[in-house]
Amino acid sequence: MENHNPPVSETNKEEDFATLFEATSQQSQIKEGEIVKGKVIKVTKDSVLIDIGFKSEGVVPIEEFADPTGKIKVNEGDIVEVFLERWEDENGNVVISKFEADRMRVWDEISEAYKKGDTIEGTITQKIKGGLSVTIKGGVKAFLPGSQIDVKPPKNLDQYLNQTCNFTILKFNKKRGNIVLSRRSIIEKEREELRTQTLSQLQEGTIVEGTIKNITEYGAFIDLGGVDGLVHITDMSWGKVTNPNDLMKIGDKVKVVVLKYDPQTEKVSLGMKQLKEDPWLSVPQKYPKGSKVTGKITAILDYGLLVTIEDGVEGLVHVSEITWSKKVKNPLKKFKVGDEIEAMVLEMDQAARKISLGIKQLEPDPWTLFTEKYKPGDKITGKVHAITDYGAFIEITDGIDGLVHKSDLSWTQKINHPSEFLRKGQIVDAVILNINYQEKRVSLGIKQLTEDPWERIPRDYPPGSILEVKITKITDFGAFAEIEKGIEGLIHISEMSDEPIKNPSEVVKEGDKVRAEVITVDPNERKIALSMKTVAGIEEVQDIEEFRKAQASLQAQKPASTIGELIKQKMGDQILEISKEPSSDNKNGKKEK
């Protein structure tokens, strides 16, 4: 068999031996697990061939040469650093890695930064137990504890995600791959430097900018740059502030003025409203009494509406100044917070920073219209809408009521309660007695619709009149008797009989009809005095006079013709004579005629 291999020359043998010797020598100097330098021999679409001076080249995937944007940055002839993993694999090829070399170089840089106390940049990528995960150089993962995120441990960690910050290295262990970072230490250092600078510039009256750090019920704390100042709730606005959260939120940038600064305690009092002129200085000129204003309802209270006319200027519409009508039970229900309304300025107190407003004043005053249409003496018709112990209220027009006092319900009836005479909802006629515009009151009368009977009583029942009356009520001192409907007279116990009596019920009872004489009539007191005993005497005399007249007429018509008639006539004359004699007491103490 022929040998087609060319003969090996002595020169080739020497070159191969030199190469092998150099590779063996370099291999003895470089150890696996170290970073070595190599030369890029060839670049393909998938890999990069690198010569590190060994008998064979190493192959590195092309993606290990990509920058963060994905762009490949490598060319033939470039000198690069790679990590020597093994001198040979199963195919006799050297195993190297650009990625691992970069990673090891990053760890070296991190180690160097840790030793020197330098800061390192990283991006917060995700939340993990106890804190946050941070990606630093070369994709190395590090741990940021919650206590090291900020000066005060934050409650919401999501706000820090994807933020790129500078950190200091608290702990470093390359073997374990453990790195612990701190952002707090950098912030504290920066704040201290900023604090020193801020304090040196603080003066009362200086306008500064800060960030709202915290909000409480009594004010807000502003970070001025390493120094916190307090804006009290009373210094936030010229208007009334009930909740600071309505004006600001944490993280807002605001301008404030330094009201007071104590270098000893380093306490800073700030103000926001002081950046604007006090609006109350010009309020009297801008909103004089009687002027119309427009404002927004900021609060609905039990007693009225709180209206903001402009920033720092508020007015109150009292519930009584909303509508003229009294039919609306709760006029506040028609409004809601945020409504824009028009009102009239009623009163102003600049010192107390108070404005009284009215809504109903923008409409015609029904009392003005009423007084133009009605006057005392006019007759009206209305509905009874309320009854009290002392009278009844009658609606005359919308928003205007008149009062009928119980004493003006009837000329003759004694009314204990108005409900005895009227009922709610009843339509009645009445007469206007008086109109008081200042106090907004109207007095009405129902009895005035008819003539006062006591104006004719003295004429109809003069003293000496004998009347038939009905006993309506018996008392200890006498009996009341009805003369006509609604008109009563009193028969005193002393006027009931000539004989002494202890109780009026011995003589009369309720319902009896008796004859009595009018003794006195007092129209001012509306009283009539009656007597029964005088009527008895008068009627007795009248009976005798009628008997006498009858006898006289009989004698004139027919002369006596018999002895019996003469005797009767004689006896009648004797009776008449006896009746003319004065009476005398008999043995029993009784009167006799």
C-alpha distance (Angstrom), angle and dihedral (degrees) to the residues before:
residue distance angle dihedral
M1 . . .
E2 3.72 . .
N3 3.76 121.3 .
H4 3.81 107.9 -133.9
N5 3.84 95.0 -179.5
P6 3.78 110.0 109.5
P7 3.74 114.8 -115.2
V8 3.78 115.2 -96.5
S9 3.70 111.7 -117.3
E10 3.74 123.7 -140.7
T11 3.83 89.5 -116.5
N12 3.84 93.7 56.9
K13 3.72 90.6 47.8
E14 3.75 91.0 55.4
E15 3.86 92.9 49.3
D16 3.78 93.0 49.3
F17 3.76 90.6 48.4
A18 3.82 91.4 49.4
T19 3.81 91.5 50.6
L20 3.78 92.5 47.6
F21 3.78 91.1 46.9
E22 3.85 91.7 49.8
A23 3.84 91.7 48.1
T24 3.78 91.2 47.0
S25 3.78 90.6 47.8
Q26 3.86 92.6 49.0
Q27 3.80 90.9 45.6
S28 3.78 88.7 54.4
Q29 3.84 89.6 52.6
I30 3.85 98.0 44.8
K31 3.72 120.4 57.5
E32 3.71 130.3 -155.1
G33 3.79 113.2 -96.9
E34 3.80 94.7 40.1
I35 3.79 135.5 108.3
V36 3.83 114.8 -106.6
K37 3.78 134.8 179.5
G38 3.81 121.9 -116.9
K39 3.74 141.5 173.6
V40 3.81 123.2 -116.2
I41 3.82 106.1 -119.9
K42 3.75 100.4 174.4
V43 3.82 139.3 1.7
T44 3.80 120.8 -154.1
K45 3.75 132.0 173.6
D46 3.82 90.8 -96.4
S47 3.81 106.5 28.8
V48 3.77 150.1 13.8
L49 3.85 121.3 -127.6
I50 3.82 112.0 -144.8
D51 3.79 129.3 -172.8
I52 3.79 113.0 -148.9
G53 3.86 93.3 175.2
F54 3.78 95.9 -91.9
K55 3.80 127.9 124.1
S56 3.79 89.5 -94.6
E57 3.81 134.3 32.0
G58 3.78 125.5 -115.6
V59 3.80 125.3 -124.1
V60 3.84 121.5 -140.3
P61 3.87 123.9 -172.4
I62 3.80 110.5 -107.8
E63 3.85 93.0 -125.9
E64 3.80 90.5 67.9
F65 3.81 87.4 70.9
A66 3.85 93.7 54.0
D67 3.81 119.0 115.5
P68 3.87 121.8 -137.0
T69 3.80 88.7 -84.1
G70 3.81 92.3 54.8
K71 3.81 95.5 -108.8
I72 3.84 116.2 140.1
K73 3.76 112.8 -124.5
V74 3.87 110.2 -172.3
N75 3.81 135.4 100.5
E76 3.78 136.2 -175.0
G77 3.80 111.5 -86.3
D78 3.84 93.6 29.2
I79 3.80 116.0 137.8
V80 3.82 108.0 -134.0
E81 3.78 137.8 174.1
V82 3.78 119.2 -119.9
F83 3.78 136.4 174.3
L84 3.82 115.8 -112.1
E85 3.74 106.0 -138.1
R86 3.90 98.4 168.1
W87 3.74 135.7 -7.9
E88 3.79 92.1 -134.9
D89 3.74 138.1 11.5
E90 3.82 124.9 -159.4
N91 3.80 88.7 -75.0
G92 3.79 93.8 51.5
N93 3.84 93.0 -107.1
V94 3.80 123.9 135.8
V95 3.86 113.2 -113.4
I96 3.81 115.0 -138.5
S97 3.85 135.5 162.2
K98 3.79 131.1 -156.0
F99 3.84 91.8 -170.4
E100 3.80 93.5 53.9
A101 3.83 91.0 47.1
D102 3.80 89.8 53.2
R103 3.79 90.9 47.5
M104 3.80 92.6 50.2
R105 3.79 90.8 46.6
V106 3.85 88.5 52.7
W107 3.80 91.1 50.8
D108 3.80 88.5 51.1
E109 3.80 90.3 51.4
I110 3.80 90.9 47.0
S111 3.79 89.9 49.4
E112 3.78 90.1 50.5
A113 3.81 91.6 49.1
Y114 3.80 90.4 49.3
K115 3.81 91.5 51.6
K116 3.80 93.3 48.2
G117 3.84 95.8 39.8
D118 3.79 92.0 -121.2
T119 3.80 123.1 155.6
I120 3.76 123.1 -109.5
E121 3.80 129.9 -154.8
G122 3.78 123.2 -124.7
T123 3.79 143.8 156.5
I124 3.82 122.5 -120.9
T125 3.80 104.4 -128.1
Q126 3.80 109.2 170.6
K127 3.80 149.1 -6.1
I128 3.78 117.3 -101.2
K129 3.76 134.3 171.9
G130 3.79 109.9 -61.8
G131 3.80 97.0 6.1
L132 3.79 143.8 -28.2
S133 3.80 137.8 -38.9
V134 3.82 115.7 -126.2
T135 3.81 126.4 -163.4
I136 3.81 111.7 -147.6
K137 3.83 132.8 173.9
G138 3.78 117.2 -22.1
G139 3.79 92.0 8.6
V140 3.80 92.8 -68.8
K141 3.80 112.0 162.0
A142 3.80 120.3 -133.0
F143 3.82 134.2 178.9
L144 3.82 124.1 -119.1
P145 3.84 110.2 -166.6
G146 3.83 117.8 -141.7
S147 3.79 90.8 -118.1
Q148 3.83 90.2 57.4
I149 3.82 97.9 49.9
D150 3.80 97.8 84.8
V151 3.79 141.9 -13.7
K152 3.80 87.9 -86.6
P153 3.81 117.8 32.6
P154 3.82 105.3 -106.2
K155 3.79 122.1 -128.3
N156 3.79 95.0 -147.6
L157 3.82 113.8 53.9
D158 3.80 94.9 175.8
Q159 3.79 90.7 79.8
Y160 3.85 89.8 68.7
L161 3.81 98.5 51.7
N162 3.82 115.9 119.9
Q163 3.81 91.6 10.1
T164 3.84 116.8 137.2
C165 3.78 111.4 -143.5
N166 3.79 142.9 160.0
F167 3.80 118.3 -104.4
T168 3.78 139.8 -174.5
I169 3.81 119.7 -133.8
L170 3.80 113.0 -117.2
K171 3.82 97.7 175.2
F172 3.81 132.9 14.4
N173 3.81 129.3 -175.2
K174 3.81 115.0 165.0
K175 3.77 95.9 -174.8
R176 3.77 93.4 53.7
G177 3.78 92.6 36.0
N178 3.79 88.9 -126.5
I179 3.82 120.8 151.4
V180 3.82 124.0 168.5
L181 3.82 118.2 -167.0
S182 3.80 136.7 -165.1
R183 3.79 128.9 -152.9
R184 3.79 93.2 170.3
S185 3.81 94.6 68.8
I186 3.81 91.1 56.5
I187 3.83 92.2 47.5
E188 3.80 91.8 48.8
K189 3.78 91.4 50.5
E190 3.79 92.5 46.9
R191 3.82 91.3 46.4
E192 3.77 92.1 50.4
E193 3.78 91.5 52.0
L194 3.80 90.5 44.8
R195 3.81 91.4 45.1
T196 3.78 91.7 55.9
Q197 3.78 90.5 49.5
T198 3.85 93.6 45.4
L199 3.81 94.9 48.7
S200 3.78 90.5 51.5
Q201 3.83 89.8 57.5
L202 3.82 100.4 42.1
Q203 3.80 115.1 114.2
E204 3.78 132.0 156.2
G205 3.78 109.9 -94.1
T206 3.81 94.2 24.5
I207 3.81 116.3 133.9
V208 3.81 111.8 -136.1
E209 3.79 137.3 171.6
G210 3.77 123.7 -125.9
T211 3.77 145.4 160.2
I212 3.79 123.3 -106.7
K213 3.78 104.0 -113.7
N214 3.80 103.6 173.3
I215 3.82 137.8 0.8
T216 3.80 124.7 -149.6
E217 3.81 134.5 174.3
Y218 3.80 90.7 -97.3
G219 3.82 100.3 42.7
A220 3.81 148.6 -50.2
F221 3.81 133.3 -78.6
I222 3.78 115.1 -134.1
D223 3.82 123.1 -157.7
L224 3.79 104.5 -139.0
G225 3.80 93.2 -179.9
G226 3.78 112.2 -62.2
V227 3.80 90.3 -17.4
D228 3.81 125.8 82.6
G229 3.80 121.8 -145.9
L230 3.82 129.7 -172.2
V231 3.79 125.5 -127.7
H232 3.80 104.9 -162.6
I233 3.81 116.5 -141.6
T234 3.82 90.0 -113.3
D235 3.81 90.4 57.6
M236 3.79 96.8 50.9
S237 3.78 98.5 79.5
W238 3.81 140.3 -0.1
G239 3.78 85.6 -123.7
K240 3.77 127.7 69.1
V241 3.82 113.6 -77.3
T242 3.79 116.9 -163.7
N243 3.80 97.9 171.7
P244 3.84 123.1 24.7
N245 3.81 89.4 -155.3
D246 3.81 87.7 70.6
L247 3.81 89.7 65.6
M248 3.80 104.5 36.0
K249 3.77 147.5 8.1
I250 3.79 134.6 -145.9
G251 3.79 112.5 -82.4
D252 3.82 95.6 29.4
K253 3.79 116.8 137.4
V254 3.81 110.3 -130.0
K255 3.77 139.5 174.3
V256 3.80 117.1 -128.9
V257 3.78 138.1 173.0
V258 3.80 122.6 -127.0
L259 3.81 106.5 -117.4
K260 3.81 97.7 174.7
Y261 3.79 136.0 0.7
D262 3.78 126.1 -172.8
P263 3.85 110.9 -165.4
Q264 3.80 91.1 -166.5
T265 3.80 96.9 57.0
E266 3.82 93.8 21.1
K267 3.81 88.9 -133.9
V268 3.79 115.5 154.6
S269 3.81 124.9 -161.8
L270 3.79 114.5 -161.0
G271 3.78 136.3 -169.6
M272 3.78 134.9 -158.0
K273 3.80 103.1 178.9
Q274 3.81 90.1 55.7
L275 3.81 88.2 71.2
K276 3.83 86.6 72.3
E277 3.79 131.0 53.1
D278 3.80 115.9 -99.6
P279 3.84 102.6 -97.6
W280 3.82 91.4 -151.2
L281 3.78 89.8 70.9
S282 3.81 89.2 74.0
V283 3.81 100.7 27.4
P284 3.86 96.8 101.0
Q285 3.79 90.6 54.0
K286 3.81 95.1 42.8
Y287 3.81 97.2 43.8
P288 3.82 110.4 28.4
K289 3.79 121.7 179.4
G290 3.80 110.7 -75.9
S291 3.82 95.1 23.1
K292 3.80 122.7 127.2
V293 3.82 118.6 -118.7
T294 3.79 136.1 -175.6
G295 3.80 121.3 -141.1
K296 3.78 145.8 154.6
I297 3.80 123.8 -108.6
T298 3.80 107.7 -117.2
A299 3.82 99.1 171.2
I300 3.81 139.0 12.8
L301 3.79 111.4 -147.2
D302 3.81 131.6 -176.7
Y303 3.78 90.3 -103.3
G304 3.80 101.8 39.0
L305 3.81 151.4 -51.5
L306 3.81 126.2 -50.7
V307 3.80 107.8 -145.3
T308 3.83 126.8 -169.1
I309 3.80 109.1 -145.2
E310 3.79 94.1 178.5
D311 3.78 136.1 -21.4
G312 3.80 106.1 -54.6
V313 3.81 95.6 6.2
E314 3.79 118.8 98.1
G315 3.77 133.2 169.7
L316 3.80 135.0 -165.9
V317 3.78 125.5 -130.1
H318 3.80 104.2 -160.1
V319 3.78 114.3 -141.5
S320 3.82 89.2 -115.4
E321 3.82 90.3 58.7
I322 3.81 97.0 56.2
T323 3.81 102.1 80.5
W324 3.81 139.4 4.5
S325 3.79 91.2 -141.2
K326 3.78 119.2 96.0
K327 3.77 92.0 -162.7
V328 3.81 92.8 80.0
K329 3.80 105.2 87.1
N330 3.82 96.7 -169.3
P331 3.82 111.8 16.7
L332 3.84 90.6 177.8
K333 3.80 91.5 73.2
K334 3.80 93.0 74.8
F335 3.84 91.6 63.7
K336 3.80 134.8 69.7
V337 3.80 134.4 -171.1
G338 3.79 110.5 -84.7
D339 3.81 95.8 32.6
E340 3.79 115.2 135.6
I341 3.81 112.3 -135.4
E342 3.79 141.0 174.4
A343 3.79 121.7 -128.4
M344 3.79 142.1 165.1
V345 3.80 124.8 -114.7
L346 3.82 106.7 -117.0
E347 3.80 103.1 169.9
M348 3.80 137.0 -2.7
D349 3.80 133.3 -159.5
Q350 3.81 108.6 -174.1
A351 3.81 93.9 -178.0
A352 3.81 92.4 53.4
R353 3.84 90.5 37.3
K354 3.80 91.7 -127.4
I355 3.80 132.1 139.5
S356 3.81 123.7 -171.9
L357 3.78 112.9 -149.3
G358 3.79 133.9 -169.9
I359 3.79 131.7 -159.7
K360 3.80 100.1 -176.3
Q361 3.81 90.5 58.0
L362 3.81 88.9 72.7
E363 3.83 87.5 68.8
P364 3.86 127.7 62.5
D365 3.80 113.0 -80.9
P366 3.83 106.0 -112.4
W367 3.80 88.5 -149.3
T368 3.77 91.1 61.1
L369 3.79 89.9 50.1
F370 3.79 90.2 45.6
T371 3.81 95.7 52.6
E372 3.78 89.7 47.9
K373 3.81 91.0 54.2
Y374 3.83 103.4 35.5
K375 3.80 136.3 45.1
P376 3.83 134.7 176.5
G377 3.79 111.4 -71.3
D378 3.81 94.9 35.1
K379 3.77 117.7 128.0
I380 3.82 117.0 -127.1
T381 3.80 136.8 -177.1
G382 3.79 120.4 -144.3
K383 3.78 147.7 149.0
V384 3.80 123.7 -97.1
H385 3.83 103.9 -124.2
A386 3.82 101.4 165.4
I387 3.79 136.8 24.5
T388 3.81 123.4 -163.1
D389 3.79 134.8 177.7
Y390 3.79 91.0 -95.1
G391 3.80 102.0 39.7
A392 3.80 149.1 -44.8
F393 3.81 132.3 -78.6
I394 3.79 116.3 -135.3
E395 3.79 121.9 -165.2
I396 3.79 108.6 -128.5
T397 3.83 99.7 173.3
D398 3.80 134.4 -13.2
G399 3.78 106.2 -59.3
I400 3.82 96.9 5.1
D401 3.80 124.9 95.2
G402 3.75 130.9 179.2
L403 3.80 127.4 -149.6
V404 3.78 122.9 -131.9
H405 3.79 107.1 -162.7
K406 3.78 113.5 -143.2
S407 3.81 88.9 -116.8
D408 3.83 88.2 62.7
L409 3.80 96.5 53.3
S410 3.82 99.4 83.0
W411 3.84 139.0 8.9
T412 3.76 93.5 -147.4
Q413 3.84 111.0 20.2
K414 3.78 120.1 86.6
I415 3.82 103.1 -136.7
N416 3.81 118.5 -162.7
H417 3.80 94.7 -179.1
P418 3.83 129.3 15.3
S419 3.81 90.4 -129.0
E420 3.81 87.1 72.1
F421 3.79 88.1 66.5
L422 3.85 105.9 26.4
R423 3.79 139.6 30.8
K424 3.80 130.5 -151.8
G425 3.81 112.9 -92.1
Q426 3.81 93.4 22.5
I427 3.81 117.0 140.0
V428 3.81 109.5 -132.5
D429 3.77 140.9 170.0
A430 3.79 121.0 -124.8
V431 3.77 142.3 167.0
I432 3.83 123.9 -119.6
L433 3.80 106.4 -119.1
N434 3.81 100.1 174.8
I435 3.84 140.7 -3.4
N436 3.83 119.1 -154.1
Y437 3.80 106.4 -171.1
Q438 3.81 94.8 179.9
E439 3.81 94.2 55.1
K440 3.81 92.7 31.3
R441 3.80 93.9 -125.3
V442 3.78 133.6 140.4
S443 3.82 122.6 -165.3
L444 3.79 116.6 -152.3
G445 3.77 135.0 -172.2
I446 3.79 131.9 -159.6
K447 3.79 99.5 -177.7
Q448 3.81 88.8 57.1
L449 3.81 88.4 71.1
T450 3.83 87.1 78.6
E451 3.81 133.5 44.3
D452 3.78 117.2 -88.5
P453 3.83 103.8 -106.3
W454 3.77 90.5 -150.2
E455 3.77 89.3 70.6
R456 3.83 89.2 67.8
I457 3.80 99.9 30.4
P458 3.83 93.9 87.2
R459 3.81 88.3 53.1
D460 3.81 96.4 43.2
Y461 3.79 96.1 44.3
P462 3.80 110.5 29.0
P463 3.83 119.6 175.9
G464 3.82 110.2 -78.4
S465 3.80 94.3 36.7
I466 3.79 113.2 134.7
L467 3.80 112.5 -143.6
E468 3.76 138.8 178.8
V469 3.82 106.2 -125.9
K470 3.81 137.1 178.1
I471 3.81 121.6 -125.6
T472 3.84 107.8 -124.2
K473 3.78 104.3 167.8
I474 3.81 136.9 12.9
T475 3.80 122.2 -150.7
D476 3.80 135.5 173.7
F477 3.77 91.1 -96.3
G478 3.82 99.8 43.5
A479 3.79 143.7 -60.4
F480 3.79 134.6 -67.4
A481 3.78 115.5 -133.4
E482 3.81 129.1 -164.6
I483 3.80 112.6 -124.6
E484 3.80 95.0 177.0
K485 3.79 133.0 -21.1
G486 3.77 108.0 -51.8
I487 3.82 94.4 1.6
E488 3.78 119.2 101.2
G489 3.77 135.2 175.4
L490 3.79 131.4 -159.9
I491 3.79 123.2 -120.9
H492 3.79 102.9 -161.3
I493 3.81 116.1 -144.0
S494 3.81 88.6 -114.5
E495 3.84 89.6 58.5
M496 3.80 97.0 51.7
S497 3.82 100.5 79.2
D498 3.79 144.0 -3.6
E499 3.74 87.0 -124.0
P500 3.85 119.5 76.3
I501 3.86 112.8 -101.5
K502 3.80 130.6 -172.8
N503 3.82 99.8 -158.2
P504 3.82 129.4 28.1
S505 3.80 88.6 -137.7
E506 3.83 87.6 71.0
V507 3.79 87.6 69.8
V508 3.83 107.1 27.6
K509 3.81 142.0 11.3
E510 3.79 132.6 -157.6
G511 3.79 111.8 -74.6
D512 3.81 95.3 27.7
K513 3.77 117.3 133.9
V514 3.79 112.2 -141.5
R515 3.77 137.9 168.4
A516 3.80 116.6 -114.1
E517 3.77 138.0 172.5
V518 3.83 122.7 -126.1
I519 3.80 105.9 -119.0
T520 3.84 101.9 173.8
V521 3.84 138.1 -2.5
D522 3.84 120.3 -156.7
P523 3.85 109.5 -176.2
N524 3.82 92.8 -179.1
E525 3.80 93.2 56.5
R526 3.81 90.5 32.1
K527 3.80 91.6 -129.3
I528 3.81 134.0 137.8
A529 3.80 123.1 -167.7
L530 3.84 117.8 -150.9
S531 3.80 134.3 -171.0
M532 3.78 130.4 -156.4
K533 3.80 98.8 -177.9
T534 3.80 95.4 59.5
V535 3.80 89.5 53.1
A536 3.82 89.9 54.5
G537 3.79 92.0 55.1
I538 3.78 93.3 43.7
E539 3.78 93.5 48.1
E540 3.84 90.9 48.6
V541 3.78 91.4 54.3
Q542 3.80 89.8 45.0
D543 3.81 90.1 53.3
I544 3.83 91.7 52.8
E545 3.78 91.9 47.9
E546 3.77 90.7 51.0
F547 3.86 90.1 49.7
R548 3.78 90.8 50.8
K549 3.76 92.5 50.1
A550 3.78 90.2 48.8
Q551 3.86 92.4 52.3
A552 3.75 92.4 47.1
S553 3.75 91.0 51.6
L554 3.83 90.8 48.6
Q555 3.81 93.0 52.2
A556 3.75 92.0 49.2
Q557 3.77 93.5 51.4
K558 3.85 99.4 44.3
P559 3.89 128.3 23.1
A560 3.80 117.2 -143.4
S561 3.75 111.3 -93.8
T562 3.76 102.8 168.6
I563 3.75 135.2 53.1
G564 3.92 90.5 -117.6
E565 3.76 93.6 54.4
L566 3.78 90.3 48.0
I567 3.79 89.9 52.2
K568 3.88 91.9 49.4
Q569 3.74 90.4 48.6
K570 3.76 91.3 50.0
M571 3.82 91.6 49.8
G572 3.79 91.3 50.4
D573 3.78 90.6 54.1
Q574 3.77 90.4 50.6
I575 3.81 91.3 51.7
L576 3.80 90.7 52.0
E577 3.79 90.5 50.4
I578 3.80 91.8 50.4
S579 3.81 91.7 50.5
K580 3.79 90.0 57.8
E581 3.81 92.8 56.2
P582 3.84 119.7 92.8
S583 3.80 117.2 -101.7
S584 3.78 122.3 -107.0
D585 3.83 133.6 -164.1
N586 3.78 116.9 -102.8
K587 3.77 126.9 -148.5
N588 3.81 93.3 -83.7
G589 3.81 92.6 55.2
K590 3.82 92.7 -109.6
K591 3.76 123.8 133.6
E592 3.75 118.8 -112.2
K593 3.79 132.2 -168.6
